Amino acid sequence: MSDIKQFRLPDVGEGLTEADIVKWHVQPGDTVEVNQTIVEIETAKAIVELPCPFDGVVTELMVTEGDTVDVGTPIISVDVAAGSSAVATPVSEPPAQPAALKQDMVPSPDEPGMVSPEEPKRQPVLVGYGVKPGATKRRPRKGQAPVPGQPSAPPAERPGDGGLPLAKPPVRKLAKDLGVDLATITGTGPNGSITRDDVRAAAQPTAAQPAAARPAPSAPAGREERVPVKGVRKATANAMVSSAFTAPHVTEFLQVDVTETMEAVRRLREMPDFAGVRVSPLLLVAKAVLVAAARYPMVNSAWAGDEIVVKHYVNLGIAAATERGLIVPNVKDAHARSLPDLAKALNDLTETARAGRTTPADMSHGTITITNVGVFGVDAGTPIITPGEAAILAFGQVRDMPWVHRGELAIRKVTTLALSFDHRIIDGELGSKFLRDVGAMLEDPLHMLAWS
C-alpha cells in the first residue's frame, strides 16, 4: 500500500517567490532519507541545497532541471510507505520536545516544503535545519555492498549523493563548461574533494598525449548564442535598472597617493593578530569608509519616500563577481569590528561568495557598498548604487605613477576612487567631503586613528 507525499518548493528566505531547478541528486526509484540533499536550486540571490523532509522512495520528479518554479509548487513526490518498509536499521526515537516547540516545528501540511503532522516514525524538521535524530543510514556507493555494523563516514568524506564525486556546485559547473568528467579526477582538496585547479589541470592535455588524441575545440553551433537571463543575473539586471532610473546618480573621482597605505598593509601582514588572515589594501579602504561614514552619517542612509532613514550602524557591502554573476554580500555591523576581525570577515565573505555558498541573508540589509574594480586591472568606473543604499565607492587598481611628493617628482603608488551617490540625499558638498576624507585616510592611515 503506497502513501504518496509531495514536497513543495519552500521559501528559503527573504520572501523570494521563485527559484530555478539547478540539479537533481535523486531519480525515481531512489530511496531517500530525512535531511538527504535531493536538489540544488538557484534563487535570485544564492544556490541552495534542499534536503528531503521525509523517508521513502522517489516516485516522480515533478519539475526538470532548468525550470523556474514558484514557491509552493510541488517538485517531487515520495512514497513514504515504501520507505518505511525498506528501512532495516532501527531508528531511535527523538527526545521528547516541549509542546510549544512541537507546535512550531509541525506546521500545516499545506505549507510549502513542510511535512504533515501525521508523518510516521520521526518528528519532522524544518527544511534546511537540524539533523535527523538517532542512527543514520546512507545508501552504499555504486558497486559497494553495505557492511553491517560499520559506522558511516563523516559527511565530508563521502562522495556526493548518488555516488557522485565530492565537489562544490561551482566546481561542477566549471567541469561541465570545460567538458571534464569529474569521475576521472582524483581530488586534492580537503577530504579528497575536487578543486577548480584539479578541473583545470584535467582540462589541459599533457605533453605526452599525441596530438591526434587531443579533443578538437568544438565549433560554435551558430553565429549567435542565446543565454537565458535567470537567477542571480536576472535579479542583478532588475536591481541595476531600478537603481539607475529611480536614484539620481552623481559620480565624483579622486586620485590618491596610497604609498603609505601599501606600506601599512605590508606591516599588518607581519603582525601576530593577522596571522592566517589575508590582508589586502581593501581592508584599509573598508576601514576608511567606516570612519568616514561615522563622520557623515547621511551617506549611510536610505531614501524612503517621504523620509530619509539614517542608519547608525554599517552593514558593509562588498561587490563580488562570481560564476553566477554579480552579488553583494555584506559584513554585518562592520562599524563595531576590530581591524583583525574586519579582515577575517572580509576573507570569509569572499571565500563564501567564490564557493557559491552566499545565503540570501548575507546579501540583505546592506547600508553602503565598496566595489573593488582594481582586481580587474581597471582604474575607475561609475558604479551603480546598490538598491536601498545611498552611496557606493569604487576602488581602482594601484599603479606606479609619477607624482609630486614633498615638492619633488617621484614614483608613487596611486589609485583612483570613484564615489556614486544618490543626489536626493547627498548633495555635492557632502559627497565631496566624504570622498576627500576617505582619500586623506588612504594617503596617511594615521588619520583613521585620529578620526575614529
Secondary structure, DSSP 4 states (H G I P E B T S, - for coil): ---EEEEEPP--STT--EEEEEEES--TT-EE-TT-EEEEEE-SS-EEEEEPSS-EEEEEE-S-TT-EEETT-EEEEEEHHHHHHH--S--PPPPP--HHHHHHHS--TTSTT---TT-SSS----TTSS---S----PPPTT-PPPTTPPPPPGGGSPBGGGB--B-HHHHHHHHHHT--GGG----SGGG-B-HHHHHHHHSPPTTS-GGGSPPPPPPSSS-------HHHHHHHHHHHHHHHHS-EEEEEEEEE-HHHHHHHHHHHTSGGGTTS---HHHHHHHHHHHHHHH-GGGSEEE-SSSEEE-SS--EEE-EEETTEEE--EETTGGGS-HHHHHHHHHHHHHHHHTT---GGGGSS--EEEE-GGGGT-----PPPPTT-SEEEEE---EEEEEEETTEEEEEEEEEEEEEEETTT--HHHHHHHHHHHHHHHH-THHHHHH-
